[in-house]
């Protein structure tokens, strides 16, 4: 009984104990922003709702800080990836540049020269993989928002950043940008491998005063040319961000362009982020003086559509404080900040940052992919395919290895490879000398010479020679004889720019502390402090001038000439040659002589010339000339004289002039093609690779054919193959092969809203090869000036000997549209269009006409308000901003005129115009018929409005005019004209 009572008593006690015991805590459900099953917008909303105001503002800077309480790490917009992962600003060491040691592919201009989107996509995929590898190695340093590709059109070969772009043609540029962008993004339908950024919007092709110059671009060129390079890849979803450019377009800085939150986002099928170029937000206040304060400038940029501020290096506090001030003063609302955050967070979500482990396939990528054997093989393939054969007289190429056992490889680029500003660090380098020696193997020999003079510089005042130490250190005037320590190899890069390499340790001399040290493996850095000039004097002596990029800055000071002190120290402390030390230039070894000695007994001489990417034009420095450096030209001539079988390899990043006056039988071009350059040169020279590269720019005959670099109206200046009427040195799309191709039976019909074109392509030679079949169109008649021809499509086709294949193209009729300034929209004009198939823009094999039923552009109706920018022709006028927010006006001066053609006139009318005039006094706008000096219909007087942004209405009665006539507006003084009517 007791037992049973005990049991009965125990049961409730145990039950009570069980009920009262603490239960294990249930795991908190993850926040909604970490739930991948929810729509992206809902996840972004949830995350934003959890952020404080300070946290929201902090995301606007390039370096987005961690938010530990939510388990959110740091995020950085911007890792350079133009032709491989390149460099990143060190997060831990402000301002330091850390170069990536990954695969270095050919420069962008080289990748484009392949005309092979499939190959370019493979390269983009490899770059995206390596970006993930670097991110896995150090996510703080290596972000996944990649700043590439550059799609600025290569309108002018003097642009310093020519090597960063693809082509002068928007269609080719767009297709290659799609390929590279899609490759980086990866093929997963949900996640991004990496997020490419298109650079730099818009109409940016000059480095001279790039942050203050305005590109004046008429609407038709802006819409049909410059914008297309961005529109094409954005519409294809091949980019996740866009970077505005430093310059102004039509008077307004691109970083506050209404296009940022307008056209760009309308073109893209998914959300995109807009990230600033480095320091550009500060330019709005500093160099451009467009806004008075940082708060106003940042607010305007955010409201225009800028999301991320790349400003003040890693210090985000300046941006944060400016935004807070803008909020406090009512320039911005928190909704504006959140709107920018949404675009940035969208990027992070699609990169898989907030998803559970295991969901994102790209998160599995490890640093093992960096520089993998597969990527090295791809780098060689890309380097091979980008080589362009420019000349091959009498079958000079390919070289027969059995008949060319002794090859001389000479020239300043024969046994070195150079990196550029946007290149990663090459972990190995195959130079042309090495590539050719490897190809010849034990059965052949290579003799080499860089073809540069080895000199000594003797201070004529003391008789002492400039001397460099064996370890990096200061150069002094200390030597009494010209030995190794007193020997320097002189590289002449043209335009008077030299670099000096010390024989003592093989390092280039650099400006440091006002003197010189021998410490550089190659010319490099933002200011390229290895640049020197040896200025010849009338008495036969030389002075040494420092020519680094910062020497041209006002803050550098006047003292650029070298002076040797009493103690032998060398300093750049003289303002001119008259106050500088004079040197005797003693040639110890002749560069030409050593090259000739190597070449004269060789079966073939290969002269490798070209550019130094940090000196012959790059970011911040345009070229002053496209000519081959005179010293390099002299080297080619001397070697050819010694050995008629001389082949020239041109290794540079832009069109080069002067080849029409050199008679060498063979010329090949390569970009600075990365670690595999030497293999590619050997592969092409010996025929292991049949060259299939094609030029993506017009090579003009001389610099004389080029207009001012700041003139962006390519139709008016006749630039690019679309408008150039002269005879180029090498046309757009040009390139030779070791075989030959014939095009037959060009056919063209319109069907179902498309023009279908086909051509039979036959390899008529004796070996396999690839040709780039190019399709161009042109309008026989048009109301406006149209391109002479325009690339519509292309196809790279590989054929066996005697093989024929039909290549087919389809061009949507909508692609024939152009911007109609009379109505401010794109139209397809009715008429006959010729569709031509060619080997290049100048070599057309066949053409067929197709009638396209579009629309007839009616007579202009100036009774409706007409934007002045929509003229048909003009003289001495530029385009400017109507307000700081939107609108474009014409900035006229005395002698300016605007033409509005084919206007329907019906009797007397009144001219009314919206104008501004900042300066005092009056100016007149005269309405004329037929020409700038034609019949006067009336004159309106414009008085000062006190400010360029203060517009007033002026008007005048006009005389009678009937029918369809051309109306001209002429100006006798400065006026900004926004719009007008004839009513």
Secondary structure, DSSP 8 states (H G I E B T S, - for coil): -HHHHHHHHHHHHHHHHHHHS----------GGG-TTS-HHHHHHHHHHHS-HHHHHHTTBSEE--BGGGTB--EEEEEE-SSS--EEE-SSSTT-EEE--S-----HHHHHHT--HHHHHHHHHHHHHHHHHHHHH-TTTS-SEEE--B------TT-TTGGGS--S-HHHHHHHHHHHHHHHH-S-SS--SSEEEEEEESS----TTTTT-EE---HHHIIIIITHHHHHHHHTT--SEEEE-SSEETTEEGGG-TTTTTHHHHH-SS--EEE--TTHHHHTTTTS--SSSHHHHHHHHHHHT--BB--STT--HHHHHHHHHHHHTTS--HHHHHHHHHHHHHHHHHTTTTS-TTS-GGGG--GGGTT-HHHHHHHHHHHHHT-EEEEEGGG--S--TTT--EEEEESTTTT-----TT----SS---HHHHHHHHHGGG-EEEEE---EEEEEEETTT--EEE--SSS-B-EEEESS--GGG-EEEEE-STT-EEEEETTTS-EEEEETTEEEEEESSS-TTTTTT-EEEEE-TTS-EEEEE--GGGGSGGG-S--EEEE-TTSBEEEEESSGGGS--EEEEEEE-HHHHHHHHHTTSSEEEEEEE--TTTSSBTTB--S--B--HHHHHHHHHHHHH-SSEEEEEE-SS--B-GGG---SEEEEE---GGGHHHHHHHHHTTSS------SS-B-S-GGG---TT---HHHHT-HHHH--S--SB-TT--B-SS-EEEEEEEEEEETTEEEEEEEEEE-SSS-EEEEEEEEEEESS-SS---S-EEEEEEEEEE-TT-EEEEEEEEEGGGG-EEETTTTEEE-B-EEEEEEEESSSS-EEEEEEEEE--B----B-TTS-EETT--SEEES-EEEESSSSS-EEEEE-TT-EEEEEEEEEES-EEEEEEEE--SSSEEEEEEEESSTTSEEEEEEEEE--SSTT--EEEEEEE---EEEEEEEEEESS-EEEEEEEE-
